[in-house]
Amino acid sequence: MLAIFCARAPDVKLMTPEIIHSKNFVNDAVAMIEREADIAIFERGEFRLALSGGNTPRPVYEALAKHRDAWGKWVFTFGDERCVPPESAESNFRMAKEALFDKVPIPTENILRVRGEADPADAAREYEDTLRQRAGGQSIYRHDLLLLGMGDDGHTASLFPETDALTVTDRWVVENFVPKFNTHRITMTYPLLNAARHVCFLVNSKGKDEVLKEVFSGHSAFPCASVRPTEGNLTWFLGA
């Protein structure tokens, strides 16, 4: 059962988000992803899906693997990646591989991995170059659905408070030094995130009520609050 608190808006700038409290978080999230896939494939011939890392989306990816069998038109990207090899337990790619990629026949060329093991600046530039090539001459790579999470500090992707990537407007992907962890991460920037046709936050809201309250107030400085698709929809899926 979904409790929808805000109506989904049409493609307008700074739209009101759809906020959904779900008692069946995984199944509802899978249904939403599949719905967007059907629309994208029907209208444009492929489904561009950006994955988020962390613990919250893992069961969603695992459940998604049981629901679909036509994967040839799905193209996967990653909103961010840690600067670690793909076999590392910290790798977002490894999590997605174990939860989804290893279980279904996805063409290798449809999984666009960030080379977290490379020099951070090189990895960011290479990933942006890959997306530019896959954009097919379009001014920007538009995801059909872009999944994001939200940390306790209001970060999303690897856009952390008071980091340099927050102010980048001329790049799609950058290396971002995160003092909190004393390391670089690779992250998509606001221009790329906000170009998506649909952005969906998947958030375990337990312990995050105050952060969410501020984000939804419309007057928040948290990084996640600046994700506002310019010509797309914004949804928050909240699980207990």
LOPASE-676910 format. One record per residue (C-alpha): z negated, x, y negated. Coordinates in pm, 1 decimal. Each point is the difference from the previous one (the first is absolute). Example, Ala and Ser with C-alpha at 12.3 -4.5 7.8 and 13.67 -1.06 7.14 Angstrom:
residues 2
ATOM         z         x         y
ATOM    -780.0    1230.0     450.0
ATOM      66.0     137.0    -344.0
//
This chain:
residues 240
ATOM         z         x         y
ATOM       0.0       0.0       0.0
ATOM     102.3     143.5    -336.1
ATOM    -181.6     -76.0    -321.4
ATOM     246.9      54.6    -282.5
ATOM    -168.2      35.6    -337.5
ATOM     300.2      77.0    -220.6
ATOM     349.8    -133.7      27.9
ATOM     275.0     245.6      80.1
ATOM     210.2      59.1    -306.9
ATOM     374.1      47.8     -23.9
ATOM     152.3     338.5     -84.5
ATOM    -145.7      49.8    -347.2
ATOM    -167.1     292.1    -169.2
ATOM    -380.2      17.8      26.7
ATOM     -16.3    -306.8     221.2
ATOM    -319.4    -152.0     129.6
ATOM     -63.4     135.5     349.1
ATOM     -45.2    -209.0     309.0
ATOM    -352.0      61.4     129.9
ATOM     -60.4     -94.4     361.3
ATOM    -331.6       2.6     182.8
ATOM      91.4      -3.1     367.6
ATOM    -222.5     -83.4     292.5
ATOM     275.8     121.0     232.4
ATOM      92.7     315.0    -189.9
ATOM     214.3     180.4     256.4
ATOM     208.7    -295.9     114.8
ATOM      48.4    -126.7    -354.3
ATOM     110.8     344.0    -117.6
ATOM     245.6      31.8     289.3
ATOM     143.6    -343.9     -77.0
ATOM      51.1     101.2    -362.2
ATOM     174.3     325.4      96.9
ATOM     230.2    -178.6     243.5
ATOM      85.8    -264.6    -258.1
ATOM      99.2     265.5    -251.7
ATOM     202.5     181.7     267.1
ATOM     198.0    -313.0      81.8
ATOM      79.7     -59.7    -366.5
ATOM     102.3     359.5     -69.5
ATOM     221.2      34.3     307.1
ATOM     168.9    -333.1     -68.9
ATOM      63.4      80.8    -366.3
ATOM      61.1     377.9       6.1
ATOM      46.1     108.9     359.1
ATOM    -311.6     218.4      28.7
ATOM    -373.3     -17.4     -55.7
ATOM    -160.0     279.3    -203.4
ATOM    -371.1      15.0      80.0
ATOM    -245.3     251.1    -148.8
ATOM    -310.1      59.9     210.1
ATOM    -349.0      79.8    -120.3
ATOM    -252.4     216.6     180.0
ATOM    -366.3     -45.7      78.0
ATOM    -190.3    -210.2     250.9
ATOM      73.5    -345.8    -139.2
ATOM     374.2     -20.9      78.4
ATOM     -15.7     161.6     344.7
ATOM     -72.5    -322.3     194.1
ATOM     273.5    -169.5    -201.2
ATOM     253.0     261.0     115.4
ATOM    -124.4     -28.7     358.1
ATOM      41.6    -377.5      -6.9
ATOM     340.4      28.6    -166.3
ATOM     123.5     207.8     294.7
ATOM     -58.6    -300.5     227.2
ATOM     191.5    -247.5    -214.7
ATOM     342.5     154.9     -51.3
ATOM     278.9     143.9     210.8
ATOM     289.1      50.1    -247.3
ATOM    -100.2     315.0    -189.5
ATOM     337.7     148.4     -85.2
ATOM       5.6    -152.2    -348.1
ATOM    -352.3     100.5    -100.6
ATOM     -37.6     311.8    -220.2
ATOM    -349.4     148.2     -32.0
ATOM    -137.6     211.2    -282.9
ATOM    -352.3     109.7     -95.6
ATOM    -172.1     -71.9    -330.6
ATOM    -193.0     324.5      29.9
ATOM     -84.2     277.9     239.0
ATOM    -267.0     262.6      41.3
ATOM     108.6     364.0      -6.5
ATOM     -48.3      53.9     371.6
ATOM     231.8      42.4     301.9
ATOM     125.2    -320.8     165.7
ATOM    -221.1      55.6     304.5
ATOM    -318.0      13.5    -213.8
ATOM    -252.7    -279.7      40.9
ATOM      11.1     -37.5    -380.0
ATOM     374.7     -64.5      -9.0
ATOM     115.7    -345.3    -107.1
ATOM     316.6      60.2     199.3
ATOM    -199.1      71.7     316.2
ATOM    -194.4    -323.7     -40.0
ATOM     318.3    -203.0     -40.7
ATOM     162.4     184.8     290.5
ATOM    -287.3     -76.7     235.8
ATOM     -40.8    -358.8    -116.9
ATOM     367.0     -97.7     -27.4
ATOM     277.4     257.6      29.6
ATOM     -89.4     114.6     353.1
ATOM      -2.9    -359.2     124.8
ATOM     335.0    -130.2    -120.9
ATOM     360.2     131.2      -1.8
ATOM      39.3      90.5    -367.6
ATOM     298.6     225.9     -77.2
ATOM    -126.2     343.3    -102.3
ATOM     209.6      -2.9    -316.0
ATOM    -176.3    -318.1    -111.9
ATOM    -339.8     170.4     -21.8
ATOM     -14.5     199.4    -323.1
ATOM    -294.7     234.7      43.1
ATOM    -163.7     203.2    -275.8
ATOM     -18.8     365.6     104.9
ATOM    -370.6      37.0     -59.5
ATOM       1.2     343.9     159.8
ATOM     230.8     140.5    -270.1
ATOM     -87.6     131.8    -345.5
ATOM    -114.9    -310.7    -192.9
ATOM     251.9      37.4    -283.2
ATOM     283.6      54.6     246.4
ATOM    -108.5    -292.3     217.0
ATOM     -13.8    -236.2    -297.7
ATOM     340.6     105.6    -128.8
ATOM     156.3     -23.5     345.9
ATOM    -137.6    -348.8      52.3
ATOM     128.0    -117.7    -335.9
ATOM     340.3     150.4      79.1
ATOM       3.2    -185.5     332.4
ATOM     -78.5    -329.9    -169.8
ATOM     266.1      60.0    -263.4
ATOM     256.1      58.4     273.7
ATOM    -109.6    -314.2     184.6
ATOM      11.8    -202.9    -322.3
ATOM     377.2      -3.1      37.8
ATOM      90.5      50.0    -363.6
ATOM    -257.4    -247.3    -130.0
ATOM    -207.9     107.7    -298.2
ATOM    -316.9      -4.3     212.2
ATOM     -99.3     -48.1     362.8
ATOM    -128.3    -356.8      18.6
ATOM    -235.4     -75.4     285.3
ATOM      18.7    -352.0     136.2
ATOM    -369.5      19.7      83.3
ATOM    -240.1     274.7    -101.1
ATOM    -342.1       2.1     164.2
ATOM    -293.3     156.9    -182.9
ATOM    -372.2      37.8      47.0
ATOM    -284.6      35.1    -248.2
ATOM    -283.9     250.5      10.8
ATOM    -356.5     -48.8    -119.8
ATOM      96.0     185.3    -319.4
ATOM     296.8    -227.6     -64.4
ATOM     263.8     251.4     108.2
ATOM     314.4    -105.6     180.2
ATOM     255.7     211.8     184.0
ATOM    -120.8     341.2    -124.2
ATOM     -28.2    -108.2    -361.6
ATOM    -362.8      91.1     -59.4
ATOM    -196.1     -49.8    -323.2
ATOM      51.6     273.6    -260.8
ATOM     281.3     176.2     187.9
ATOM     331.1     117.3    -142.2
ATOM     221.3    -232.8     203.1
ATOM    -132.4    -303.0    -187.6
ATOM     208.7      88.5    -304.4
ATOM     324.9      98.7     173.6
ATOM     294.4    -213.6    -109.2
ATOM     302.5     216.3      84.8
ATOM     -56.8      60.3     373.5
ATOM     -10.9    -222.5     305.8
ATOM    -216.2     229.8     213.7
ATOM    -233.4     280.5    -110.0
ATOM    -263.3     237.0     130.0
ATOM    -335.5    -103.6    -142.6
ATOM    -308.1     221.7      -4.8
ATOM    -311.3    -204.7      83.0
ATOM    -318.0     180.0    -116.4
ATOM    -210.8    -243.2     202.9
ATOM     135.3     161.4     317.2
ATOM     108.7     333.9    -149.9
ATOM     347.0     -40.5     141.3
ATOM     348.7    -120.9     -81.4
ATOM     150.4    -320.7     130.4
ATOM     353.4    -132.3     -15.5
ATOM      32.3    -339.6    -164.1
ATOM     249.6    -250.3    -126.2
ATOM     -32.0     -57.9    -374.4
ATOM     -26.4    -320.9    -199.0
ATOM     374.4     -17.9     -80.0
ATOM      81.8     -10.7     371.1
ATOM    -290.6    -224.9      97.9
ATOM      75.7    -248.9    -273.4
ATOM     369.2     -15.1      91.6
ATOM     -82.6    -171.3     331.4
ATOM     109.0    -354.5      62.9
ATOM    -343.5     -75.5     141.6
ATOM    -319.1     206.0      -9.3
ATOM    -281.3    -103.4     231.2
ATOM    -350.0     149.0      -2.4
ATOM    -176.4     -13.0     337.0
ATOM    -368.8      35.8     -79.0
ATOM    -320.5     -29.5     196.7
ATOM    -202.7    -149.6    -282.7
ATOM    -341.4      76.1     148.7
ATOM    -192.3     204.0    -257.9
ATOM     286.1     -15.2    -251.5
ATOM     -79.7    -328.3    -175.8
ATOM     -84.6     158.6    -333.8
ATOM     313.5     213.2      -5.2
ATOM     214.8    -300.1      92.3
ATOM    -167.3    -214.2    -264.1
ATOM      92.3     252.0    -266.9
ATOM     354.5      44.2     132.5
ATOM      60.1    -375.2      -8.2
ATOM    -148.4     -29.3    -349.2
ATOM     321.3     136.0    -147.9
ATOM    -189.8     266.0    -197.0
ATOM     -47.5     270.3     259.6
ATOM      55.0     374.4     -26.5
ATOM      -1.6      46.3     377.5
ATOM     327.3     156.4     121.1
ATOM      77.0    -292.5     231.9
ATOM      -0.7    -237.9    -298.0
ATOM     309.7     169.2    -140.7
ATOM     207.0    -102.4     299.6
ATOM     191.0    -291.3    -148.3
ATOM     354.7     -48.6     131.2
ATOM     243.0     -40.8    -288.4
ATOM     239.3    -221.5     194.9
ATOM    -192.4     -94.9     310.6
ATOM    -305.6    -166.1     143.6
ATOM    -355.6     126.9      35.1
ATOM    -233.9    -112.7     277.4
ATOM    -355.7      97.2      88.6
ATOM     -99.7     -65.3     363.0
ATOM    -378.0      20.8      23.2
ATOM    -185.5      14.7     328.3
ATOM    -372.7      -7.7      54.5
//
